[in-house]
Amino acid sequence: MVAPWKKNQVDEIAKKLSKAKVVGVVGIEGIPAKQMQRMRKNLKDQIEIQVARNNIIKHALSKAKVNEEIGNYLQGPSAVVITELSPFKLEKLLFQNKTTAPARAGSIAPVDIVIPKGDTPFAPGPIIGDLQAVGIKAKIEGGKIVVMRDSTVVQAGEAVSPGLAAVLARFGLEPFEMGLNLFAALEEGVVYPGEVLHVDVEQTRQKIVTAYNNALNLSIYAGIVNSTTLPHIIRDSHAKAVNLAFNANIITKETLEFMVSKANSEATALKNRIPEDAPEEPAGEGKAESKADKPEESGSEASEKSEAGEKEKEESTPEEKGEEKPEASEAKEEEKKLEASEDKPAAADKEESPGPEVKEDSVEKLKEDSIPPESGGEKK
């Protein structure tokens, strides 16, 4: 015979399940009564928690005429959650409202448990032996027990010993995190397993952004024009056109700034290649230096070059000079040469003898002949 309290509990839970928008099945294994009461208080405005045996919950699900498939997710100590939230929001709410709990002997540490360096609230006494027994480096200093350095008393994945659990409780540490574990949720006849309900919002948002960017890039490079890709395609085409004009040295209002910047960079590079201590060469200095570097000619060489130049001038014909030489000018040149020969000093043995006199009839005769002499000497 079924106990009346069980029938009453089934009827009560079934009544609430039939009116619920969303029903969840959660695991409560290992959660102390203190932590359970804390979670009930924090979540009472959004969810209702009904703790019962698994058989009672299954009978209530059957009587409420909901999808009994959710009953297959009941395992170990469980409870029913009734809420108006969606299954995903329910899972997020339970995940964010986990509570801390003290370590119990035999429980598996989820993370490394470290006792920090510093003072403790303990007075000198037998407890210092308990601390040292679990691997805490402690000593008495200034009338109290002091932890000398950070001490890792248990690593993640290791079991907590009874002695360590007692020491952690003395320190007031609650290194374990506990919460309601959502096994499954039922909404409008559809059962959602708990593993598909846990969504990392930030990670999911990042994945959506990445997928959007990849799809956008693919559409742009494939030339698919729509309201999303059109601004990007126009911007890309404009950039390519400006780049082409810049490389072709076409001056426009878009390329002018880049060309000026390029010219400035090239000028700066050229300036840097010129040594700072290089002297500036004034105009015409190179020619002056070349003349100064030219070796000086001796007097005899200079006179020979001068005579040779005069001889070339005398032997050049009027046709070579591009003009006809008048007879009067030839006569004048003969007259000048005769005067030069009179002024030229004679040899050492003839210095005292007077030079020949030139008569006017000789000059007239030269004018009539108008034949240029072959050498610079006197006409015989």
C-alpha contacts under 8 A as a table, 3 or more apart, distances in Angstrom:
res1	aa1	res2	aa2	distance
2	V	6	K	6.97
2	V	7	K	7.26
3	A	6	K	5.45
3	A	7	K	6.77
4	P	7	K	5.11
4	P	8	N	6.18
5	W	8	N	4.97
5	W	9	Q	6.06
6	K	9	Q	5.07
6	K	10	V	6.16
6	K	56	I	7.14
7	K	10	V	5.11
7	K	11	D	6.14
8	N	11	D	5.13
8	N	12	E	6.10
9	Q	12	E	5.09
9	Q	13	I	6.12
9	Q	56	I	7.48
10	V	13	I	5.32
10	V	14	A	5.92
10	V	56	I	5.84
10	V	57	I	7.09
10	V	59	H	6.51
10	V	60	A	4.95
11	D	14	A	5.12
11	D	15	K	6.07
11	D	60	A	6.71
11	D	63	K	7.93
12	E	15	K	5.30
12	E	16	K	6.56
13	I	16	K	5.26
13	I	17	L	6.12
13	I	50	Q	7.46
13	I	57	I	7.55
13	I	60	A	5.86
14	A	17	L	4.98
14	A	18	S	6.14
14	A	60	A	4.44
14	A	61	L	6.23
14	A	63	K	6.00
14	A	64	A	4.83
15	K	18	S	5.40
15	K	19	K	6.81
15	K	64	A	6.64
16	K	19	K	5.42
16	K	20	A	6.19
16	K	82	I	7.64
17	L	20	A	5.09
17	L	23	V	6.96
17	L	60	A	7.76
17	L	61	L	7.16
17	L	64	A	6.09
17	L	66	V	7.90
17	L	82	I	7.11
18	S	64	A	5.03
18	S	65	K	7.31
18	S	66	V	7.28
20	A	23	V	6.53
20	A	82	I	6.11
20	A	83	T	6.56
20	A	84	E	7.07
21	K	82	I	7.77
21	K	83	T	6.61
21	K	84	E	5.47
21	K	85	L	7.88
21	K	187	E	6.43
21	K	188	E	7.30
22	V	82	I	6.18
22	V	83	T	5.55
22	V	84	E	5.96
22	V	85	L	6.81
22	V	86	S	6.74
22	V	87	P	6.94
22	V	185	A	6.88
22	V	186	L	5.58
22	V	187	E	4.90
22	V	188	E	7.62
23	V	80	V	7.05
23	V	81	V	5.77
23	V	82	I	5.01
23	V	83	T	6.66
23	V	185	A	5.61
23	V	186	L	5.06
23	V	187	E	6.84
24	G	80	V	5.77
24	G	81	V	4.78
24	G	82	I	6.49
24	G	87	P	7.82
24	G	182	L	6.90
24	G	183	F	7.54
24	G	184	A	5.80
24	G	185	A	4.19
24	G	186	L	6.20
25	V	70	I	7.58
25	V	73	Y	7.26
25	V	74	L	6.83
25	V	78	S	6.93
25	V	79	A	5.95
25	V	80	V	4.89
25	V	81	V	6.14
25	V	182	L	6.01
25	V	183	F	5.58
25	V	184	A	5.55
25	V	185	A	6.39
26	V	74	L	7.92
26	V	78	S	5.59
26	V	79	A	5.39
26	V	80	V	6.35
26	V	81	V	7.09
26	V	180	L	5.85
26	V	181	N	5.11
26	V	182	L	4.34
26	V	183	F	5.37
26	V	184	A	7.38
27	G	74	L	7.92
27	G	75	Q	7.36
27	G	76	G	7.09
27	G	77	P	6.03
27	G	78	S	4.48
27	G	79	A	6.43
27	G	180	L	5.88
27	G	181	N	4.99
27	G	182	L	6.53
27	G	183	F	6.87
28	I	31	I	5.79
28	I	77	P	5.65
28	I	78	S	5.45
28	I	79	A	6.92
28	I	179	G	7.58
28	I	180	L	5.82
28	I	181	N	6.97
29	E	76	G	6.84
29	E	77	P	5.33
29	E	78	S	7.31
31	I	35	Q	6.37
31	I	36	M	6.38
31	I	178	M	6.53
31	I	179	G	7.42
32	P	35	Q	5.48
32	P	36	M	6.28
32	P	101	A	7.89
33	A	36	M	4.98
33	A	37	Q	6.14
34	K	37	Q	5.31
34	K	38	R	6.34
35	Q	38	R	4.95
35	Q	39	M	6.27
35	Q	99	T	6.73
35	Q	100	T	7.68
35	Q	101	A	7.06
35	Q	178	M	7.97
36	M	39	M	5.19
36	M	40	R	6.18
37	Q	40	R	5.08
37	Q	41	K	6.23
38	R	41	K	5.25
38	R	42	N	6.34
39	M	42	N	5.06
39	M	43	L	6.06
39	M	97	N	7.24
39	M	98	K	7.72
39	M	99	T	7.38
39	M	179	G	7.95
40	R	43	L	5.35
40	R	44	K	5.63
40	R	48	E	7.90
40	R	49	I	7.21
41	K	44	K	5.47
42	N	45	D	7.77
42	N	97	N	7.81
43	L	46	Q	5.62
43	L	47	I	5.88
43	L	48	E	7.72
44	K	47	I	5.55
44	K	48	E	6.09
46	Q	83	T	6.46
46	Q	84	E	7.58
46	Q	85	L	7.76
47	I	81	V	6.51
47	I	82	I	5.75
47	I	83	T	4.77
47	I	84	E	7.67
48	E	81	V	5.63
48	E	82	I	5.18
48	E	83	T	6.55
49	I	79	A	6.67
49	I	80	V	5.85
49	I	81	V	4.76
49	I	82	I	6.65
50	Q	79	A	5.56
50	Q	80	V	5.04
50	Q	81	V	6.34
51	V	78	S	6.77
51	V	79	A	4.39
51	V	80	V	6.41
52	A	56	I	6.45
52	A	57	I	6.47
52	A	78	S	7.09
52	A	79	A	6.02
52	A	80	V	7.86
53	R	56	I	5.38
53	R	57	I	6.39
53	R	77	P	7.33
53	R	78	S	7.19
53	R	79	A	7.92
54	N	57	I	5.07
54	N	58	K	6.25
54	N	74	L	6.54
54	N	75	Q	7.80
54	N	77	P	7.52
54	N	78	S	6.69
55	N	58	K	5.12
55	N	59	H	6.28
56	I	59	H	5.18
56	I	60	A	6.16
57	I	60	A	5.05
57	I	61	L	6.20
57	I	71	G	7.72
57	I	79	A	7.98
57	I	80	V	7.45
58	K	61	L	5.08
58	K	62	S	6.25
58	K	68	E	7.43
58	K	71	G	5.80
59	H	62	S	5.08
59	H	63	K	6.11
60	A	63	K	5.10
60	A	64	A	6.02
61	L	64	A	5.17
61	L	65	K	6.35
61	L	66	V	5.89
61	L	67	N	7.47
61	L	68	E	6.04
61	L	71	G	7.45
62	S	65	K	5.21
62	S	66	V	6.56
62	S	67	N	7.92
62	S	68	E	6.20
63	K	66	V	7.99
65	K	68	E	7.75
66	V	189	G	6.90
67	N	70	I	6.44
67	N	186	L	7.74
67	N	189	G	5.81
67	N	190	V	7.73
67	N	191	V	7.86
68	E	71	G	5.41
68	E	72	N	7.63
69	E	72	N	5.60
69	E	73	Y	7.85
69	E	191	V	7.40
70	I	73	Y	5.72
70	I	74	L	7.70
70	I	184	A	6.72
70	I	185	A	7.30
70	I	186	L	6.91
70	I	191	V	6.33
71	G	74	L	5.56
73	Y	183	F	6.15
73	Y	184	A	6.60
74	L	78	S	6.46
74	L	183	F	7.55
75	Q	78	S	6.69
83	T	90	L	7.87
85	L	89	K	5.94
85	L	90	L	5.79
86	S	89	K	5.24
86	S	90	L	6.04
86	S	187	E	7.62
87	P	90	L	5.01
87	P	91	E	6.26
87	P	185	A	5.81
87	P	186	L	7.42
87	P	187	E	7.23
87	P	192	Y	7.51
87	P	197	L	6.88
88	F	91	E	5.24
88	F	92	K	6.30
88	F	197	L	5.26
88	F	198	H	7.02
88	F	199	V	7.72
89	K	92	K	5.03
89	K	93	L	6.05
90	L	93	L	5.11
90	L	94	L	6.29
91	E	94	L	5.25
91	E	95	F	6.13
91	E	182	L	6.51
91	E	194	G	7.82
91	E	197	L	6.31
91	E	198	H	6.26
92	K	95	F	5.10
92	K	96	Q	6.17
92	K	198	H	6.91
92	K	199	V	7.75
93	L	96	Q	5.29
93	L	97	N	6.31
94	L	97	N	5.25
94	L	98	K	6.69
94	L	179	G	6.97
94	L	180	L	6.19
94	L	181	N	7.56
94	L	182	L	7.72
95	F	98	K	5.94
95	F	179	G	7.13
95	F	180	L	7.70
97	N	179	G	6.97
98	K	177	E	6.47
98	K	178	M	5.45
98	K	179	G	4.29
98	K	180	L	7.28
99	T	177	E	5.61
99	T	178	M	5.21
99	T	179	G	6.03
100	T	174	E	5.72
100	T	175	P	6.72
100	T	176	F	5.49
100	T	177	E	4.36
100	T	178	M	5.79
101	A	174	E	4.78
101	A	175	P	6.57
101	A	176	F	5.04
101	A	177	E	5.91
101	A	178	M	6.46
102	P	165	A	7.92
102	P	168	L	7.63
102	P	169	A	6.65
102	P	172	G	7.96
102	P	173	L	6.36
102	P	174	E	3.95
102	P	175	P	6.16
102	P	176	F	6.10
103	A	107	S	6.84
103	A	160	V	7.19
103	A	165	A	5.47
103	A	168	L	7.12
103	A	169	A	7.47
103	A	174	E	6.35
103	A	175	P	6.50
103	A	176	F	6.22
104	R	107	S	5.55
104	R	160	V	6.85
104	R	162	P	7.38
104	R	165	A	5.59
105	A	159	A	7.60
105	A	160	V	5.31
105	A	161	S	5.25
105	A	162	P	4.60
105	A	164	L	7.87
105	A	165	A	5.73
106	G	159	A	5.26
106	G	160	V	5.16
106	G	161	S	6.14
106	G	162	P	7.34
107	S	159	A	5.44
107	S	160	V	5.59
108	I	156	A	7.60
108	I	157	G	5.66
108	I	158	E	5.49
108	I	159	A	4.43
108	I	160	V	6.26
109	A	112	D	6.95
109	A	113	I	7.55
109	A	154	V	7.28
109	A	155	Q	6.85
109	A	156	A	5.09
109	A	157	G	5.34
109	A	158	E	5.69
109	A	159	A	6.15
109	A	160	V	6.73
109	A	176	F	7.26
110	P	156	A	5.15
110	P	157	G	6.02
110	P	176	F	7.08
111	V	155	Q	6.41
111	V	156	A	4.14
111	V	157	G	7.21
112	D	152	T	6.86
112	D	153	V	7.84
112	D	154	V	5.87
112	D	155	Q	4.20
112	D	156	A	4.69
113	I	152	T	5.83
113	I	153	V	5.94
113	I	154	V	5.43
113	I	155	Q	6.32
113	I	156	A	7.63
113	I	175	P	6.98
114	V	150	D	6.63
114	V	151	S	5.49
114	V	152	T	4.28
114	V	153	V	5.97
114	V	154	V	7.48
115	I	136	I	7.36
115	I	150	D	5.75
115	I	151	S	5.17
115	I	152	T	6.35
115	I	153	V	7.12
116	P	147	V	7.33
116	P	149	R	6.81
116	P	150	D	4.48
116	P	151	S	6.50
117	K	146	V	7.74
117	K	147	V	5.05
117	K	148	M	5.68
117	K	149	R	4.41
117	K	150	D	4.63
117	K	151	S	7.52
118	G	146	V	5.71
118	G	147	V	5.15
118	G	148	M	6.64
118	G	149	R	7.37
119	D	144	K	7.61
119	D	145	I	6.58
119	D	146	V	4.50
119	D	147	V	6.18
120	T	144	K	7.26
120	T	145	I	5.84
120	T	146	V	5.69
120	T	147	V	7.08
121	P	144	K	7.57
121	P	145	I	7.56
122	F	127	I	7.78
122	F	144	K	6.24
122	F	145	I	5.84
123	A	143	G	6.83
123	A	144	K	4.73
123	A	145	I	6.01
124	P	127	I	7.50
124	P	128	I	7.04
124	P	140	I	6.37
124	P	143	G	6.75
124	P	144	K	5.48
124	P	145	I	5.82
125	G	128	I	6.21
126	P	129	G	5.63
126	P	130	D	7.10
127	I	130	D	4.97
127	I	131	L	6.31
128	I	131	L	5.10
128	I	132	Q	6.27
128	I	138	A	6.83
128	I	139	K	7.30
128	I	145	I	7.15
129	G	132	Q	5.16
129	G	133	A	6.03
130	D	133	A	5.03
130	D	134	V	6.66
130	D	163	G	7.63
130	D	167	V	7.31
131	L	134	V	5.60
131	L	135	G	6.66
131	L	136	I	5.19
131	L	137	K	7.43
131	L	138	A	7.00
131	L	167	V	7.00
132	Q	135	G	5.13
132	Q	136	I	4.88
132	Q	137	K	5.95
132	Q	138	A	6.61
133	A	136	I	7.28
134	V	153	V	6.47
134	V	163	G	7.13
134	V	164	L	6.04
135	G	151	S	6.97
135	G	152	T	7.65
135	G	153	V	5.92
136	I	147	V	7.08
136	I	151	S	5.55
136	I	152	T	7.81
136	I	153	V	6.97
137	K	147	V	5.78
137	K	148	M	5.67
137	K	149	R	6.59
137	K	151	S	6.84
138	A	145	I	6.58
138	A	146	V	5.48
138	A	147	V	4.30
138	A	148	M	5.49
139	K	145	I	5.57
139	K	146	V	5.47
139	K	147	V	6.60
139	K	148	M	7.02
140	I	143	G	6.55
140	I	144	K	5.48
140	I	145	I	4.47
140	I	146	V	6.02
141	E	144	K	5.56
141	E	145	I	6.13
141	E	146	V	6.32
147	V	150	D	7.45
152	T	155	Q	7.04
153	V	164	L	7.77
154	V	158	E	6.46
154	V	159	A	7.78
154	V	160	V	7.08
155	Q	158	E	5.72
160	V	164	L	6.36
160	V	165	A	6.36
161	S	164	L	5.21
161	S	165	A	6.17
162	P	165	A	5.10
162	P	166	A	6.32
163	G	166	A	5.22
163	G	167	V	6.33
164	L	167	V	5.00
164	L	168	L	6.05
165	A	168	L	5.20
165	A	169	A	6.17
166	A	169	A	5.11
166	A	170	R	6.29
167	V	170	R	4.99
167	V	171	F	6.39
168	L	171	F	5.06
168	L	172	G	6.26
168	L	173	L	5.47
168	L	174	E	7.65
169	A	172	G	4.90
169	A	173	L	5.97
169	A	174	E	7.65
170	R	173	L	7.77
174	E	177	E	7.92
182	L	185	A	7.56
182	L	194	G	5.63
183	F	193	P	6.36
183	F	194	G	4.73
183	F	195	E	7.84
184	A	191	V	6.75
184	A	192	Y	5.52
184	A	193	P	4.41
184	A	194	G	4.64
185	A	191	V	5.68
185	A	192	Y	5.20
185	A	193	P	6.62
185	A	194	G	7.13
186	L	189	G	6.24
186	L	190	V	5.54
186	L	191	V	4.51
186	L	192	Y	6.31
187	E	190	V	5.32
187	E	191	V	6.62
192	Y	196	V	6.99
192	Y	197	L	7.08
193	P	196	V	5.84
193	P	197	L	6.83
194	G	197	L	5.15
194	G	198	H	6.80
195	E	198	H	5.98
196	V	199	V	7.50
199	V	204	T	7.20
200	D	203	Q	5.38
200	D	204	T	5.96
201	V	204	T	5.13
201	V	205	R	6.02
202	E	205	R	5.10
202	E	206	Q	6.21
203	Q	206	Q	5.12
203	Q	207	K	6.27
204	T	207	K	5.08
204	T	208	I	6.26
205	R	208	I	5.15
205	R	209	V	6.26
206	Q	209	V	5.12
206	Q	210	T	6.17
207	K	210	T	5.08
207	K	211	A	6.11
208	I	211	A	5.11
208	I	212	Y	6.11
209	V	212	Y	5.10
209	V	213	N	6.24
210	T	213	N	5.21
210	T	214	N	6.19
211	A	214	N	5.15
211	A	215	A	6.17
212	Y	215	A	5.20
212	Y	216	L	6.11
213	N	216	L	5.03
213	N	217	N	6.14
214	N	217	N	5.23
214	N	218	L	6.18
215	A	218	L	5.14
215	A	219	S	6.20
216	L	219	S	5.16
216	L	220	I	6.22
216	L	228	T	7.97
216	L	229	T	6.87
217	N	220	I	5.13
217	N	221	Y	6.23
218	L	221	Y	5.41
218	L	222	A	5.98
219	S	222	A	5.07
219	S	223	G	6.12
219	S	224	I	5.09
219	S	225	V	7.66
219	S	229	T	6.94
220	I	223	G	5.18
220	I	224	I	6.06
220	I	225	V	7.57
220	I	229	T	5.96
220	I	232	H	7.28
220	I	233	I	6.34
221	Y	224	I	7.74
223	G	233	I	7.90
224	I	229	T	7.21
225	V	228	T	7.88
225	V	229	T	5.74
225	V	230	L	5.55
225	V	233	I	7.94
226	N	229	T	5.38
226	N	230	L	5.66
227	S	230	L	5.63
227	S	231	P	7.64
228	T	231	P	6.87
228	T	232	H	7.78
229	T	232	H	5.34
229	T	233	I	6.12
230	L	233	I	5.09
230	L	234	I	6.16
231	P	234	I	5.26
231	P	235	R	6.13
232	H	235	R	5.07
232	H	236	D	6.04
233	I	236	D	5.10
233	I	237	S	6.12
234	I	237	S	5.13
234	I	238	H	6.14
235	R	238	H	5.16
235	R	239	A	6.27
236	D	239	A	5.17
236	D	240	K	6.31
237	S	240	K	5.13
237	S	241	A	6.17
238	H	241	A	5.09
238	H	242	V	6.23
239	A	242	V	5.22
239	A	243	N	6.19
240	K	243	N	5.06
240	K	244	L	6.15
241	A	244	L	5.10
241	A	245	A	6.20
242	V	245	A	5.13
242	V	246	F	6.07
242	V	254	E	6.72
242	V	255	T	6.44
243	N	246	F	5.07
243	N	247	N	6.24
244	L	247	N	5.26
244	L	248	A	6.16
245	A	248	A	5.03
245	A	249	N	6.12
245	A	250	I	5.02
245	A	251	I	7.44
245	A	255	T	7.00
246	F	249	N	5.11
246	F	250	I	5.98
246	F	251	I	7.42
246	F	255	T	5.62
246	F	258	F	7.47
246	F	259	M	7.10
247	N	250	I	7.73
249	N	259	M	7.92
250	I	255	T	7.38
251	I	254	E	7.95
251	I	255	T	5.79
251	I	256	L	5.68
251	I	259	M	7.99
252	T	255	T	5.19
252	T	256	L	5.71
253	K	256	L	5.44
253	K	257	E	7.51
254	E	257	E	6.85
254	E	258	F	7.91
255	T	258	F	5.33
255	T	259	M	6.16
256	L	259	M	5.13
256	L	260	V	6.16
257	E	260	V	5.28
257	E	261	S	6.20
258	F	261	S	5.04
258	F	262	K	6.08
259	M	262	K	4.99
259	M	263	A	6.09
260	V	263	A	5.10
260	V	264	N	6.08
261	S	264	N	5.10
261	S	265	S	6.21
262	K	265	S	5.09
262	K	266	E	6.23
263	A	266	E	5.13
263	A	267	A	6.07
264	N	267	A	5.08
264	N	268	T	6.09
265	S	268	T	5.11
265	S	269	A	6.15
266	E	269	A	5.03
266	E	270	L	6.14
267	A	270	L	5.08
267	A	271	K	6.11
268	T	271	K	5.04
268	T	272	N	6.22
269	A	272	N	5.17
269	A	273	R	6.54
270	L	273	R	5.25
270	L	274	I	6.92
271	K	274	I	5.47
272	N	275	P	7.33
274	I	278	A	7.60
275	P	278	A	5.54
281	E	285	E	6.87
281	E	286	G	7.97
282	P	285	E	5.74
283	A	286	G	7.53
284	G	287	K	5.51
284	G	288	A	6.51
285	E	288	A	5.07
285	E	289	E	6.10
286	G	289	E	5.15
286	G	290	S	6.17
287	K	290	S	5.06
287	K	291	K	6.28
288	A	291	K	5.19
288	A	292	A	6.13
289	E	292	A	4.89
289	E	293	D	5.94
290	S	293	D	5.11
290	S	294	K	6.28
291	K	294	K	5.17
292	A	295	P	7.80
297	E	301	E	6.23
297	E	302	A	6.31
298	S	301	E	5.32
298	S	302	A	6.24
299	G	302	A	5.13
299	G	303	S	6.15
300	S	303	S	5.17
300	S	304	E	6.10
301	E	304	E	5.11
301	E	305	K	6.17
302	A	305	K	5.20
302	A	306	S	6.14
303	S	306	S	4.93
303	S	307	E	6.13
304	E	307	E	5.17
304	E	308	A	6.05
305	K	308	A	5.04
305	K	309	G	6.07
306	S	309	G	5.11
306	S	310	E	6.31
307	E	310	E	5.09
307	E	311	K	6.09
308	A	311	K	5.01
308	A	312	E	6.23
309	G	312	E	5.18
309	G	313	K	6.28
310	E	313	K	5.05
310	E	314	E	6.16
311	K	314	E	5.04
311	K	315	E	6.09
311	K	375	S	7.49
311	K	376	G	7.36
312	E	315	E	5.13
312	E	316	S	6.06
313	K	316	S	5.36
314	E	317	T	7.93
314	E	372	P	7.95
315	E	374	E	7.41
316	S	320	E	6.32
316	S	321	K	7.17
317	T	320	E	5.37
317	T	321	K	6.65
318	P	321	K	5.13
318	P	322	G	6.16
318	P	323	E	5.25
318	P	324	E	4.88
318	P	325	K	5.59
319	E	322	G	5.05
319	E	323	E	6.00
319	E	324	E	6.70
320	E	323	E	7.75
325	K	329	S	7.03
325	K	330	E	7.34
326	P	329	S	5.54
326	P	330	E	6.69
327	E	330	E	5.08
327	E	331	A	6.26
327	E	367	K	6.92
327	E	370	S	5.80
328	A	331	A	5.12
328	A	332	K	6.27
328	A	367	K	6.94
329	S	332	K	5.04
329	S	333	E	6.29
330	E	333	E	5.11
330	E	334	E	6.32
330	E	367	K	7.63
330	E	370	S	6.37
330	E	371	I	7.95
330	E	372	P	7.01
331	A	334	E	5.07
331	A	335	E	6.12
331	A	363	V	7.69
331	A	366	L	6.39
331	A	367	K	5.08
331	A	370	S	6.57
332	K	335	E	4.95
332	K	336	K	6.18
333	E	336	K	5.05
333	E	337	K	6.20
334	E	337	K	5.09
334	E	338	L	6.16
334	E	366	L	7.60
334	E	372	P	7.89
335	E	338	L	5.14
335	E	339	E	6.27
335	E	363	V	7.11
336	K	339	E	5.09
336	K	340	A	6.12
337	K	340	A	4.93
337	K	341	S	6.08
337	K	376	G	7.79
337	K	378	E	7.95
338	L	341	S	5.05
338	L	342	E	6.29
338	L	378	E	6.96
339	E	342	E	5.10
339	E	343	D	6.41
340	A	343	D	5.16
340	A	344	K	6.14
341	S	344	K	5.10
341	S	377	G	7.86
341	S	378	E	7.31
342	E	345	P	7.87
342	E	355	G	6.17
342	E	356	P	7.52
345	P	351	E	7.13
346	A	350	K	5.88
346	A	351	E	5.56
347	A	350	K	5.36
347	A	351	E	6.20
348	A	351	E	5.58
349	D	352	E	7.98
350	K	353	S	5.49
351	E	354	P	7.93
358	V	362	S	6.90
358	V	363	V	7.80
359	K	362	S	5.45
359	K	363	V	6.84
360	E	363	V	5.16
360	E	364	E	6.37
361	D	364	E	5.05
361	D	365	K	6.15
362	S	365	K	4.96
362	S	366	L	6.22
363	V	366	L	5.09
363	V	367	K	6.30
364	E	367	K	5.07
364	E	368	E	6.35
365	K	368	E	5.11
365	K	369	D	6.25
366	L	369	D	5.10
366	L	370	S	6.01
366	L	371	I	7.76
367	K	370	S	5.26
373	P	376	G	7.16
373	P	379	K	7.04
